[in-house]
Amino acid sequence: MTSTHSPQVTAAQLPELIASFYRETLGDDRLDTSSDFFEAGGDSLSAFQITARLQQAVGVEVPVALVFTYPSPEDLAMVVIADAGLS
């Protein structure tokens, strides 16, 4: 991942923030940090929308492939936290 600017979110906030992106993008208020992107109806377009918002929030480039590899907000957050060096 490549840095784009300084992060606006902490590591502790990231799983819930990603879950909120899932809820808003996929239109399902029941989604939480353990929800699966695919089971919730996610597709490539929604993955791009989520990663674009995530990149703005954390200040690093987030490859869309990460959403497919780590489909829950908590798993995706762990990878982004490690790669972005969030604390």
C-alpha positions as CSV (number, residue, x, y, z in Angstrom):
1,M,0.0,0.0,0.0
2,T,1.2,3.5,-0.8
3,S,0.6,6.5,1.5
4,T,-1.7,9.2,0.1
5,H,-1.9,11.5,3.2
6,S,-2.1,11.3,7.0
7,P,-4.8,9.0,8.5
8,Q,-8.0,10.4,9.9
9,V,-8.8,7.2,11.8
10,T,-7.2,5.1,14.5
11,A,-6.7,1.3,14.5
12,A,-9.4,0.8,17.1
13,Q,-11.9,2.7,15.0
14,L,-11.2,1.0,11.7
15,P,-13.2,-2.2,11.9
16,E,-16.4,-0.3,12.7
17,L,-15.6,2.3,10.1
18,I,-15.3,-0.4,7.4
19,A,-18.5,-2.0,8.6
20,S,-20.2,1.4,8.2
21,F,-18.9,1.6,4.6
22,Y,-20.3,-1.9,4.0
23,R,-23.7,-0.9,5.4
24,E,-23.9,2.3,3.4
25,T,-22.5,0.8,0.1
26,L,-24.5,-2.4,0.3
27,G,-27.7,-0.9,1.8
28,D,-28.0,-3.2,4.7
29,D,-28.1,-1.8,8.2
30,R,-27.7,-5.2,9.8
31,L,-24.0,-5.6,8.7
32,D,-21.4,-5.6,11.4
33,T,-17.6,-6.1,11.7
34,S,-17.9,-9.8,11.2
35,S,-20.2,-9.7,8.1
36,D,-19.0,-11.3,4.9
37,F,-18.8,-9.0,1.9
38,F,-19.9,-11.7,-0.5
39,E,-22.8,-13.0,1.6
40,A,-24.0,-9.4,2.0
41,G,-24.3,-9.1,-1.8
42,G,-21.0,-7.4,-2.5
43,D,-19.6,-7.2,-6.1
44,S,-16.6,-5.6,-7.8
45,L,-18.3,-2.2,-8.1
46,S,-19.2,-2.0,-4.4
47,A,-15.6,-3.2,-3.6
48,F,-14.2,-0.3,-5.5
49,Q,-16.6,2.1,-3.7
50,I,-15.6,0.7,-0.3
51,T,-11.8,0.9,-1.0
52,A,-12.1,4.4,-2.3
53,R,-13.7,5.5,0.9
54,L,-11.2,3.5,3.0
55,Q,-8.3,5.1,1.2
56,Q,-9.6,8.6,2.1
57,A,-10.0,7.6,5.7
58,V,-6.7,5.9,6.3
59,G,-4.4,7.8,3.9
60,V,-3.0,4.9,2.1
61,E,-3.8,3.1,-1.2
62,V,-6.0,0.0,-0.5
63,P,-6.0,-2.5,-3.4
64,V,-9.5,-3.6,-4.2
65,A,-8.3,-7.2,-4.2
66,L,-8.0,-7.0,-0.4
67,V,-11.8,-6.8,-0.1
68,F,-12.0,-10.1,-2.0
69,T,-9.2,-11.7,0.1
70,Y,-10.4,-10.4,3.4
71,P,-14.2,-10.1,3.1
72,S,-15.1,-9.2,6.7
73,P,-14.5,-5.7,8.0
74,E,-12.5,-7.0,11.0
75,D,-10.2,-9.1,8.7
76,L,-9.8,-6.3,6.2
77,A,-9.1,-3.8,9.0
78,M,-6.3,-6.0,10.4
79,V,-4.5,-6.1,7.1
80,V,-4.9,-2.3,6.5
81,I,-3.8,-1.6,10.1
82,A,-0.6,-3.6,9.6
83,D,0.2,-2.2,6.1
84,A,-0.6,1.4,7.0
85,G,1.1,1.3,10.4
86,L,-2.0,2.7,12.2
87,S,-2.1,2.8,16.0
